[in-house]
Amino acid sequence: MTELPALSGKVALVTGASRGIGYGVAEALVARGDRVVITGRGEDALKEAVEQLGAERAVYVAGKAHDEAHQALAVERAMEAFGRVDYLVNNAGTNPVFGPIADLDLGVARKVFETNVISALGFAQKTWHAWQRDNGGAIVNIASVAGLAPSPFIAAYGVSKAALINLTQQLAHEFAPKVRVNAIAPAVVKTKFAQALYEGREAEAAAAYPLARLGVPSDIGGAAAFLTSDQSDWVTGQTLVVDGGIFLNAGVG
């Protein structure tokens, strides 16, 4: 980024943010003046992301999202580097399997839940105890439209995102009134993570959307910026669907 805005005084921890949706969220928050701590598995990719975001506004912590020691280190790093952690965006996720749920390996199912649900809870607990319990803030969980309706061939992913949506409601109830907790449910966003869903057939995939295109990371970044802003100060426990209108097609023959 060539020209950085004035600091807002706020700090965000964004998981799974070396690229894709997580990076789009971090970019949107930095663009309004927040400082960010980003996490991910690949140190080289995280270093590159920090360079793009601005080293004076961003730091990184490499590790696996489901690792409790990594969760603790990321929150600790935020407190050491910036003295606070106002916002948590749980974006880290995995979907290592494609196929019918009847044949799903239960070990794989456990891995999906560890990364997509349990890690979000772990980060929320640690952020709450480190800063938000006494000072307030907001949490945004990146769910999916797959958590709102049956999703053939990515069922484990969809079930985990449904659990994340319910976790959002549970945390919103328990953390109120200090901390607002909401979720975003994107449809297909053009990232490496979702590439298998549109690669080689993007025009065909986009044709199903009333807005005639797939999502891009900045679409979700803008939604996350809203849900961590004063403009959403009376919004908690909600799931914001950001789907290019795809759900409007439900029931249409």
N, C-alpha and C positions, 0 to 999 in steps of 0.2 A: 504494500500500500504506500503510495507516494505522499499523501497528505493526511495526517492523522487528526481526528477531532479532539477537542478538549476532553480531558478525563471526566467521566461521570462520577467517579468515586466508588463505583460498584464493581464487583468481581464475580465472575462466573466460572464454574467448573463444568466442562463439556466432555463427556466420555465418547470414545470412538470418533475422534475429531481430526484425524490426520488427513482425511479426505471425505468426499461424499457429503451426506447430510450433516454430519457432525461438523465438518469444516465449514459448510455453509452457515450453520448456526453461529459458530465462533466468529466468522467473518462479519455477520450481521451485528453481533454484539460489540465487536471492536469498532465497527463503523459508527456506532452511536457513542463511543467513548468508554465502554467497559474494558476492563482488563480480564484476561482469560487464562485458565489453566486447562490444557487439553491433554487427553490421554489416548492411548492406542497401543497396539502390539509392536509396531515397527518403528524403531528409533530413528532411522534415516528419514522416513516419511514425516515423522513428527518434527524433526529438525527443519525440514523444508517448509512445513506448514507454519512454524514459528517465524521463519525468515519472511514468509509472505505476509503474515499478520502484523509483524513488527516486534522485534525482540524486546522492546521496552514495554510492550503491551501484553505479551504472551510468553508463557513458559510451558514446558511439557513434562509429563511423567509417563514413561513406557512401562507396560505391563499388561497382564490379562485381567479383563474386567471382573471376572468371578473370583479372583484371588483377593482375599480379605486384606492381606498385607499390602497389596497394591492400592486398594481402596483407601486404606489408612494413610499410606504415603502420599497419595494424590491430594487428599484433604490437608494433610500436614504441610505439603508444599505450597498450597494456596495460602495457608495462614502465615507461613514463613516469608513467602515472596511478597504478599500483598496485604496481609494482616486481617483478612476477612474472606468470606465466601457467601455472597448474597444469593447467588442463583446456582442451581444444579440442573443440568440438562442431561438426562440419561438417554444417550443415543446408542451406546455400544450394543450390538446384537449379532446374532448368527443364525444361519439357516443352512446347515451342512447336508441336508437330505431333500430329495425330490421324489415323491412317490406316494402310493396309497398308505394310509395310516394303519391298515390291517397288517402290513408287513414291516412296520417301523421298528427298528431296533430300539429297545428301551434304554440302552446306554446312550444312544444318540438323543433320545427324548430328554433324558436327564441333562445332557450337555446344553441343549437348547434352553431349557428352563433355568439352568444355572446362570447362563449368560444373559438371557433376555428378561428374566424376572428377579432372581435372587440377587444378582449384582446390582440391579436398580434399588432394591431394598437396602442392600449394604451401603451403597453410596448415600442414600437418603438418611439412614441412621447416623452415619458418621458426620455428614454435613450438619444435620440437626444438632448433634451434641457439640460440635466444634464452634458453631456460630449462630445458626438460625434460631435455635430454641430461645436464645436471649435477645436476639437482634432482628429477627424476622427475615423475610426473603421470599423466594418462589422456587418451585421445582417444576420442571417440564419433562415428562416421559414421552419418548418417541415410540408410539405404538404403531398401528397399521390398520388399514381397512380390512386386512385379513383377520383381525381380531373382532370384527363386527358382524361377520357372516361366514358361512362355510367357505373354505378355500381349498379346492381339490388340489392334491399333489404337494401342497405346502401346509398340511394340516397341523403338524407339530408347531410350526412357526405361528400359525394363526391362533392356536390354542394358547400359546405362550403370550401372545399380544393381547388376547382377551383377558388373561390373568393380569397383565400389566395395567390394563384399563381398570380392572377392579382394584388393584393395588393403589392406583391413583386416587380412587374414591376413598379407600380406607385411610390413606395418608392425609388426604384433604380434610377428612373428618377429625383425625387425631391431632394434626398439626395446627388446626385453626385455633385462635385467630391470627397467630403469629406468621404462619407460612401458608401461602396459597400453592396448591398442587393441581396441575392440569396435565392433560395429554394431548398429543397431536397424532392423528391417524392419517398418514399419507397413503395415496395409491402409488402406482409405479413412478418412481423418481429415477432419472437417468444418472445412475451411479454404477461403479464396478460391482457393488453388492447385488444390484438388481439386473445386471446385464443379461443374464440368461433369459429374462422375461421379455426382452425386446430386441436383442442383438440380431441383425440381419432382417428384421421385420418391423422396424420402428414405425414406418408409415401405417402399416396394418394395425399395429398395437394402438397408435394414437387415434386412429379413426373411430375407435370405440368410445372415445371421450367427447362429451359435448363441447368442451373447450378446444378440441382438436389438437392437443399436444400432450406429451408426457410431462411430468413434473421435473423441475430442476432443483438442486440444493437450495438456491436462494428463496424458492417458494416456501420451504420449510423454515429457513432462517428468518424470514419475515414474520412467520407465525410465532416462532419462539421468541422473537424480539417483542412482539405484542404481549405475549403471555407472561413476560418478565418485566413489563412496563407498568407505569401508573395508570395507563389507559385500560388495563384489565384488572384494576384494583378490587373489583367486586365480583370477580370470576374465580371460582375454585371448584374442584371436583368434576370438571367438564372434559370432554374429549372433542377437540376441534378437528373435524374432518377436512382434509385438504386433498381433494381428489379429482380436480378438473371436471367435476360433475358426473363421474362414472356411476355413482349410486343412483343418479336420476334414471338410469336405464333399467333399474330393477322392475321386473314385471312387464316389461315391454316386449311384445312378441316380435 
